[in-house]
Amino acid sequence: MTDIFHYKDGVLFAEEVSLAAIAETVGTPAYVYAAKGMCDQLAALQDAFAGQRMMICYAIKANSNIAVVKTLANQGAGAEIVSGGELQKALAAGVPGTMIMFAGVAKSRDEMAMALDAGIAQFNVESVPELIALSEVAAAKKTKAPVAIRINPDVAADTHEKISTGRRQDKFGIAYDQAGEVYAMASSLAGIEPIGVHLHIGSQIMSLAPFETAYQRGADLVRELRAQGIPIKRLDLGGGMGVRYRGDVRLDIAAYADLVQTITGDLDVELLLEPGRYLVAEAGTMLAKVRYMKQGDERPFAILDAGMNDLIRPALYDAYHEILPVKEAAPNAELQATDVVGPICESSDIFARGRALPPLEPEDLVAFLGAGAYGAVMASDYNARPLAAEVLVDGDRFSVVRPRIEPALRFADERIPEWLETPPVECGRAC
Ligand SMILES: Cc1ncc(COP(=O)(O)O)c(C=O)c1O
């Protein structure tokens, strides 16, 4: 439980709205985001860096619902994007081009052109061929693209293998020891203006040590490049700040800001941060309903109407999400080890094994906490299932910010080729 998600009169609330009432209105599964939770996180980061020349570009890959992006943009956040689609979403949410930064390992020329037309603040480039392509696209438009090159600092982020990005063997960025050469080459390209240094070492990082090593390397590189005559004015430190999933602590953001200040204080650079998860994870929950209870060999299974297609993090990263019954359990309720699973025909469709939960019954609602980041955005319609509705809560009001998307709408664009239209006379033999 958190201050955002709390029980009131025996029912779980998001801010001042009952989750039971939301489920009644929109059905389940549904994602519910609390505006206050996101704004508080952004404010904590802004306060920690008060007085610093900086831009916070929310990594919208964490949750790109335009109502979420707008909630943060209204409080001063820009956007970090990784595709033309995300560029369109950021602009639709009202983020000005000058507060958009375009990252990603393989931007297409069309995406580059769209972003140049939108007048974005910075491209983060990850390879020499990408640099050359961007230069050509910008030169054809008689402009220069403002660029930071992503450096691979060769630092292990001490997080899950699948969300670690800053080690030598990872596919991201340019090796630290090749940086000088690549910046020199970038400066010679007609369509490139090298303005910054970028690094991002991974996600859900809970200790300062990996940030310290990586940021030190970033700051050293700024000095070296300036000595080389390249006027670096921005240092982009990426995202990755860890959040609370299991009653554990978050990354201490004030200590993080102190660390950044200590390392970069004498550089006279503008800082750029790209937090995703930190801003939205704890502000979101996924609501689901128990469809059936089944007694397994060792424990009961609670089979939900939500599956791995709705929330894939447990299957993909062994991620832990706290699960709360929406109707508060009686204080003396005996907890029971329960396997919480989805309805999908995959053995990895499991949210939790042996989780201590009060006894559950069909039709009971449960809430997965910490589901605001990398939840709805990673959902699919696997098994031709609908895409869950999304709801934004603000104080005592709520609004559906994406209705449930039914399968018929998803396959409306599928086509049967004309040669399949007429079945063969003796179908079954000739097909
Ligand atoms: C380049 C870059 N920046 C920022 C982020 C956001 O990371 P997080 O959500 O951990 O803050 C990511 C995540 O994949 C990323 O690849």
The ligand as a Gaussian input file, in Angstrom:
#p B3LYP/6-31G(d) Opt

LIG

0 1
 C       17.842000       5.649000     -23.476000
 C       16.858000       5.445000     -22.384000
 N       16.568000       6.481000     -21.573000
 C       15.681000       6.358000     -20.566000
 C       15.042000       5.158000     -20.323000
 C       14.066000       5.078000     -19.181000
 O       14.502000       4.203000     -18.226000
 P       13.736000       4.131000     -16.820000
 O       12.329000       3.852000     -17.108000
 O       14.406000       3.041000     -16.101000
 O       13.950000       5.455000     -16.155000
 C       15.333000       4.053000     -21.115000
 C       14.697000       2.757000     -20.845000
 O       14.782000       1.789000     -21.539000
 C       16.252000       4.193000     -22.181000
 O       16.561000       3.187000     -22.992000

